[in-house]
Amino acid sequence: MEAYFDIFTNTVVGMANYQWRQIIFDVPWNENWFWGLTIISLLVWGLELLFPWRKNQKAIRKDFWLDGFYMYLNFFVFQIGLFGLYDILGNVFNNFGITSTSFVLLEKEAMPTWVFILIFFVFNDFVQWFTHVLLHKFEFLWKFHKVHHSVKEMGFAAHLRYHWMENIFYKPLKTLAVMILVGAEPEQAFFIHFFAVLIGHLNHANIRITWGPLKYVFNNSVMHLYHHVKKLPEHKPNGINFGISLSIWDYIFKMNYIPEDGGTIELGFPDEKIFPKSLVGQLFYGFGKNKK
């Protein structure tokens, strides 16, 4: 037990130091998540201000600062502890002879790099889409996911407004999927993940984006706005438009729904009046006997 505590402590300290090094520009630009996220956020916010879809929505919309806080809290602070837990799990698996290459299905050396990266991106997106569906389907998961759906005015930072427990659900499934498919993330994963962050920001932004014919491939702000609609269609009581970066899964599995594109629908969920408005209340929501 002491050994696991040391592993956790060393990883947490190392990750905290790495996060700080990003802030002070001591990490190469192509690996700097902190400033990469900040630049993407400022760019998409600028597009919101220049080309607003809902013109009556203020530049500093409702819960703008709360969502901004969530963005950095989830993307950086909680990651520190998660990496500590992952290192412990990795050590446990290693003790049983299980490594990241134990279940590999694809050998990246056997295919062109661009094919390997494309397969990784598509597979990774499907895993996230499937996890997202589960968050809506099961009540004990939905209670945590309500934090994301408590957004009443959509903007880019709403992308990363989610309960910290979602890190617990998403990350292990993504890690397991990557282990099974390719063993470990490719070197180019940094750019893939930031492309996903950009798409996610645009999907939540106050900008009307449809991508034209590519709407059947890439998720978009019109489609995702309806994912947040307060009154779901009767034939889709567990949710619609679950796409993360790609919309194709919703079309394949008949979960797509876009009746119009005016952008003025009411967002939220039916029992939102009893949902906590404060950050602290939301962080601890979902445990114990929370109201539905």
SVG drawing of the C-alpha trace seen along z (x, -y; Angstrom):
<svg xmlns="http://www.w3.org/2000/svg" viewBox="-44 -41 55 53">
<polyline fill="none" stroke="black" stroke-width="0.4" points="0.0,0.0 2.8,-2.4 4.3,-1.7 1.0,-2.7 0.9,-5.9 4.4,-6.8 3.4,-6.2 0.4,-8.4 2.3,-11.2 5.2,-11.2 2.8,-11.4 0.7,-14.1 3.7,-16.2 5.2,-15.6 1.9,-16.5 1.4,-19.6 4.9,-20.7 4.2,-20.0 1.0,-22.0 2.9,-25.0 5.6,-24.6 3.0,-25.0 1.7,-28.2 5.2,-29.8 6.0,-28.7 8.5,-26.0 6.8,-23.3 7.2,-23.2 4.3,-24.9 3.2,-21.7 2.7,-20.1 1.4,-23.0 -2.2,-22.2 -2.7,-25.3 -1.9,-27.9 -3.3,-25.8 -6.7,-25.7 -6.5,-29.4 -5.7,-30.4 -8.5,-28.2 -11.0,-29.6 -10.1,-33.2 -10.3,-32.5 -13.7,-30.9 -15.0,-33.6 -13.9,-36.1 -15.9,-34.3 -18.9,-34.4 -18.5,-38.2 -18.1,-38.7 -20.7,-36.3 -23.3,-35.7 -26.0,-33.2 -28.3,-34.4 -27.8,-38.1 -29.7,-39.0 -27.2,-36.9 -24.7,-39.0 -20.9,-38.6 -20.6,-37.8 -23.5,-35.4 -25.2,-33.7 -22.6,-31.6 -19.8,-32.7 -17.3,-32.9 -18.6,-29.7 -18.0,-27.8 -14.6,-29.3 -13.7,-28.1 -15.0,-24.6 -12.9,-24.6 -9.6,-25.0 -10.7,-23.0 -11.6,-19.9 -8.8,-20.2 -6.0,-20.7 -6.7,-20.5 -8.6,-17.2 -6.2,-15.7 -3.4,-15.9 -5.2,-13.4 -6.4,-11.3 -2.9,-10.6 -1.9,-9.5 -4.7,-7.0 -3.8,-5.8 -0.2,-5.2 -1.5,-3.0 -3.7,-1.0 -0.9,-0.7 1.3,0.7 -1.4,3.2 -1.8,4.4 1.9,4.8 2.0,7.0 -0.4,9.3 1.7,9.2 -0.7,6.9 0.9,4.0 -0.3,1.4 0.6,3.8 -1.0,6.9 -4.2,6.7 -3.1,4.7 -5.3,5.3 -3.4,3.0 0.3,2.7 0.9,-0.9 4.1,0.0 2.0,2.1 0.1,-1.0 0.8,-4.5 0.9,-7.0 -2.1,-9.0 -4.2,-5.8 -3.2,-4.9 -4.0,-8.4 -7.4,-8.4 -8.3,-5.0 -7.2,-6.2 -9.3,-9.4 -12.5,-7.6 -12.2,-4.8 -11.5,-7.2 -14.5,-9.3 -16.8,-6.3 -15.8,-5.3 -16.6,-8.8 -19.9,-8.8 -20.9,-5.5 -19.9,-6.7 -22.0,-9.8 -25.0,-7.6 -24.5,-5.7 -24.4,-9.0 -27.9,-9.7 -29.3,-6.2 -28.5,-5.3 -29.9,-7.5 -26.9,-7.2 -24.7,-8.5 -27.2,-11.1 -27.2,-12.7 -23.5,-13.7 -24.1,-14.6 -26.8,-17.1 -24.0,-19.6 -23.2,-19.8 -26.9,-20.1 -27.5,-22.8 -26.2,-25.4 -29.0,-27.9 -27.1,-30.0 -24.8,-28.2 -21.2,-29.4 -17.8,-28.0 -16.8,-27.4 -19.9,-25.3 -18.0,-22.6 -15.9,-21.8 -18.6,-22.4 -19.0,-18.9 -19.0,-17.1 -15.5,-15.9 -16.9,-12.3 -17.2,-12.3 -13.4,-12.1 -13.7,-8.9 -16.1,-7.5 -14.6,-8.7 -10.9,-8.3 -10.7,-4.6 -12.9,-3.6 -10.8,-5.7 -7.6,-4.3 -8.8,-0.7 -10.0,-1.3 -6.6,-2.7 -4.8,0.2 -7.0,2.7 -6.7,0.9 -3.1,-0.4 -1.5,0.1 -0.6,-3.5 -1.6,-6.9 0.4,-7.9 2.9,-10.7 0.4,-12.9 -2.3,-12.4 -1.7,-16.0 -2.9,-17.5 -5.8,-15.0 -7.0,-16.0 -6.7,-19.7 -8.7,-19.2 -11.4,-17.6 -11.2,-20.5 -11.7,-23.0 -14.7,-21.1 -16.2,-20.8 -15.8,-24.6 -17.4,-25.4 -20.2,-23.0 -21.1,-24.8 -20.3,-28.3 -22.9,-31.0 -22.1,-30.5 -24.4,-28.9 -22.3,-26.1 -23.6,-23.2 -20.6,-22.2 -22.9,-21.8 -22.9,-18.2 -20.2,-17.3 -22.9,-17.7 -23.3,-13.9 -19.7,-13.5 -18.8,-16.3 -20.8,-17.4 -22.0,-21.0 -23.5,-23.8 -27.0,-23.4 -27.0,-19.7 -25.5,-20.0 -27.8,-22.8 -30.6,-20.3 -28.7,-17.9 -29.2,-20.4 -32.9,-21.1 -35.0,-21.1 -38.0,-19.3 -36.9,-16.1 -39.0,-14.5 -41.3,-11.8 -39.7,-9.1 -36.2,-10.0 -36.7,-10.3 -33.0,-9.5 -31.5,-12.2 -30.6,-13.0 -27.5,-14.1 -24.8,-12.5 -21.9,-13.2 -18.6,-14.5 -16.5,-15.4 -18.3,-13.2 -22.0,-13.2 -22.0,-10.0 -22.7,-7.8 -26.0,-9.5 -27.0,-9.1 -26.0,-5.5 -27.8,-4.6 -30.9,-6.8 -30.2,-9.3 -30.2,-12.4 -32.8,-15.1 -32.8,-18.6 -36.4,-19.9 -35.3,-23.5 -32.2,-25.7 -33.5,-29.0 -31.2,-28.7 -33.8,-30.0 -34.9,-26.8 -34.9,-26.5 -32.0,-24.6 -31.8,-22.5 -33.8,-19.6 -37.3,-19.3 -36.3,-19.3 -33.6,-22.0 -35.3,-24.3 -34.0,-22.0 -30.5,-21.7 -27.8,-23.6 -26.7,-26.9 -23.4,-27.2 -20.1,-25.6 -19.7,-23.8 -23.2,-22.4 -22.7,-21.1 -19.3,-19.6 -20.9,-17.4 -24.2,-16.8 -24.9,-13.2 -23.8,-11.5 -26.0,-10.2 -29.7,-11.0 -29.8,-13.9 -33.1,-14.8 -33.9,-13.8"/>
</svg>
